């Protein structure tokens, strides 16, 4: 379980294929403190550390993960948002994030506003019932608030600190981002369907 508050940016050091899986090596400031078998959110995707070195670690992305996320688009040298799992004795600064990505969404527009940056993402019809205006959403592992909701898109406003300390500032229109809709909202919706 995560909070969507990014701890570090990691740089993709290497990517290799092994039996259909991607083995991704990430260099970061938190890599040295990680442990084998630890869960870490990589752009919002919960992945298990399988190897670690002095300043990097390796995770595996299986086919199911590659189908539902943007990890198959990673390039060596690219930046990725990292967050270690939530400690139960700390503040929950973002919202409850499982690290299980629901879909990817295309970035449609970037608009600079006084004091913030507004990003507009495509909203696929099949996910429209999982999002509400002013509700929580996770984009590339970042806990954000939906600022505006339209029938085919949604917007989020990014404060300067988040813009400067995550990989959102490197996205361009057309890029795919990992989306996790609010966990509590999904449970409520499911309970009404049963």
C-alpha positions as CSV (number, residue, x, y, z in Angstrom):
1,X,0.0,0.0,0.0
2,X,1.3,3.5,-0.9
3,X,0.2,7.1,-0.5
4,X,1.1,8.6,-3.9
5,X,3.7,10.9,-2.4
6,X,6.8,10.5,-4.5
7,X,10.1,10.0,-2.6
8,X,12.6,10.0,-5.4
9,X,13.1,10.1,-9.2
10,X,15.0,7.1,-10.5
11,X,16.8,6.8,-13.8
12,X,16.4,3.7,-15.9
13,X,19.9,2.2,-16.1
14,X,19.1,-0.9,-18.2
15,X,16.2,-2.9,-19.6
16,X,16.4,-6.5,-20.7
17,X,13.9,-9.2,-21.7
18,X,13.8,-12.5,-19.9
19,X,11.1,-15.1,-20.8
20,X,8.7,-12.4,-21.9
21,X,9.2,-10.3,-18.8
22,X,11.1,-7.0,-18.6
23,X,14.0,-6.8,-16.1
24,X,14.4,-3.1,-15.3
25,X,17.4,-1.7,-13.4
26,X,16.8,1.7,-11.8
27,X,19.4,3.9,-10.2
28,X,18.1,6.1,-7.4
29,X,18.8,7.7,-4.0
30,X,16.6,5.2,-2.3
31,X,18.0,2.0,-4.0
32,X,20.7,1.5,-1.3
33,X,18.1,1.3,1.4
34,X,15.8,-1.2,-0.4
35,X,15.6,-4.9,0.4
36,X,15.2,-7.9,-1.8
37,X,11.4,-8.9,-2.0
38,X,10.3,-5.3,-1.0
39,X,7.4,-3.7,-2.9
40,X,8.2,-0.3,-4.5
41,X,5.9,1.8,-6.7
42,X,7.5,2.6,-10.0
43,X,5.4,5.3,-11.8
44,X,2.6,3.9,-9.6
45,X,3.2,0.3,-10.5
46,X,3.8,-2.0,-7.5
47,X,6.9,-4.0,-8.4
48,X,9.1,-6.3,-6.3
49,X,12.8,-5.7,-5.8
50,X,14.6,-8.9,-7.0
51,X,18.2,-7.6,-6.9
52,X,20.0,-4.6,-5.4
53,X,23.3,-3.0,-5.8
54,X,25.0,0.0,-4.2
55,X,23.0,2.7,-6.0
56,X,20.5,0.7,-8.1
57,X,17.9,-2.1,-8.0
58,X,16.2,-4.5,-10.4
59,X,12.5,-5.2,-10.7
60,X,10.5,-7.5,-13.0
61,X,7.5,-6.5,-15.0
62,X,5.4,-9.5,-16.2
63,X,3.2,-9.5,-19.3
64,X,0.0,-8.6,-17.3
65,X,1.8,-5.5,-16.0
66,X,3.2,-4.6,-19.4
67,X,-0.3,-4.8,-20.9
68,X,-1.9,-2.5,-18.4
69,X,0.8,0.1,-17.8
70,X,3.3,2.3,-19.7
71,X,6.3,0.3,-18.5
72,X,6.8,-1.3,-21.9
73,X,7.5,2.3,-23.2
74,X,10.4,2.9,-20.8
75,X,13.7,3.8,-22.3
76,X,17.2,3.6,-20.8
77,X,18.0,7.1,-19.3
78,X,14.3,7.8,-18.7
79,X,13.1,9.0,-15.3
80,X,10.6,7.1,-13.2
81,X,8.7,8.2,-10.0
82,X,9.5,6.0,-6.9
83,X,7.8,5.5,-3.6
84,X,8.4,2.9,-0.9
85,X,5.5,1.2,0.8
86,X,3.5,3.0,3.4
87,X,4.5,2.7,7.0
88,X,1.5,2.3,9.3
89,X,3.0,4.6,11.9
90,X,3.3,7.6,9.5
91,X,0.9,10.3,8.2
92,X,-1.1,9.5,5.1
93,X,-0.3,12.6,3.1
94,X,-1.8,11.5,-0.2
95,X,-4.5,8.9,-0.4
96,X,-4.6,5.1,-0.2
97,X,-2.9,3.8,-3.4
98,X,-2.6,0.0,-4.1
99,X,0.0,0.2,-6.9
100,X,-2.3,-1.8,-9.1
101,X,-2.7,0.3,-12.2
102,X,-6.2,0.4,-13.8
103,X,-5.2,1.7,-17.2
104,X,-3.1,4.1,-19.1
105,X,-4.4,7.5,-20.3
106,X,-3.1,9.8,-23.0
107,X,-2.0,13.3,-22.1
108,X,-4.0,15.6,-24.2
109,X,-2.9,19.1,-23.2
110,X,-0.5,21.0,-20.9
111,X,-1.4,24.5,-19.8
112,X,0.8,26.8,-17.8
113,X,-1.3,28.7,-15.3
114,X,-0.2,31.3,-12.7
115,X,1.2,29.2,-9.9
116,X,0.4,25.8,-11.3
117,X,0.4,23.6,-14.4
118,X,-2.8,22.0,-15.7
119,X,-2.7,18.6,-17.4
120,X,-5.6,17.2,-19.3
121,X,-5.9,13.5,-19.8
122,X,-8.1,11.3,-21.9
123,X,-10.9,9.5,-20.1
124,X,-12.0,6.2,-21.6
125,X,-15.8,5.6,-21.4
126,X,-15.3,2.3,-19.5
127,X,-13.6,4.1,-16.6
128,X,-15.9,7.1,-16.4
129,X,-17.8,5.8,-13.4
130,X,-14.5,5.5,-11.4
131,X,-13.7,9.2,-11.3
132,X,-15.4,12.2,-9.6
133,X,-14.6,15.9,-9.7
134,X,-12.4,16.9,-6.7
135,X,-11.8,13.2,-6.0
136,X,-8.4,11.5,-5.7
137,X,-6.6,9.9,-8.6
138,X,-3.1,8.5,-9.0
139,X,-1.1,9.5,-12.2
140,X,2.3,7.8,-12.6
141,X,2.2,7.1,-8.9
142,X,1.4,10.6,-7.8
143,X,-1.6,11.3,-5.6
144,X,-3.5,14.1,-7.3
145,X,-7.0,15.7,-7.2
146,X,-9.3,15.9,-10.2
147,X,-9.8,19.6,-10.8
148,X,-12.2,19.3,-13.7
149,X,-14.1,16.4,-15.1
150,X,-15.5,16.3,-18.7
151,X,-17.3,13.4,-20.5
152,X,-14.1,12.3,-22.3
153,X,-11.3,13.9,-20.3
154,X,-10.2,15.1,-16.9
155,X,-7.8,17.7,-15.6
156,X,-5.4,17.9,-12.7
157,X,-3.6,21.0,-11.4
158,X,0.1,20.4,-10.5
159,X,1.7,22.6,-7.8
160,X,5.3,23.8,-8.5
161,X,6.8,21.4,-6.0
162,X,5.2,18.3,-7.6
163,X,6.1,19.6,-11.0
164,X,9.8,20.0,-10.0
165,X,10.2,16.7,-8.1
166,X,8.4,14.2,-10.4
167,X,8.6,13.1,-14.0
168,X,5.3,14.9,-15.0
169,X,7.4,17.8,-16.4
170,X,9.0,15.5,-18.9
171,X,5.6,14.3,-20.4
172,X,4.5,15.7,-23.7
173,X,1.0,15.6,-25.3
174,X,0.4,12.1,-26.6
175,X,2.4,10.4,-23.8
176,X,0.8,7.6,-21.8
177,X,0.5,7.8,-18.1
178,X,-0.4,5.1,-15.5
179,X,-3.7,5.7,-13.9
180,X,-5.0,4.2,-10.7
181,X,-8.5,5.3,-9.7
182,X,-9.5,5.9,-6.1
183,X,-9.5,2.6,-4.2
184,X,-12.4,3.4,-1.9
185,X,-14.5,4.6,-4.8
186,X,-13.9,1.2,-6.6
187,X,-15.0,-0.8,-3.5
188,X,-18.2,1.3,-3.2
189,X,-19.0,0.9,-6.9
190,X,-18.4,-2.9,-6.7
191,X,-20.6,-3.2,-3.6
192,X,-23.5,-1.6,-5.5
193,X,-23.0,-4.0,-8.4
194,X,-23.4,-7.2,-6.3
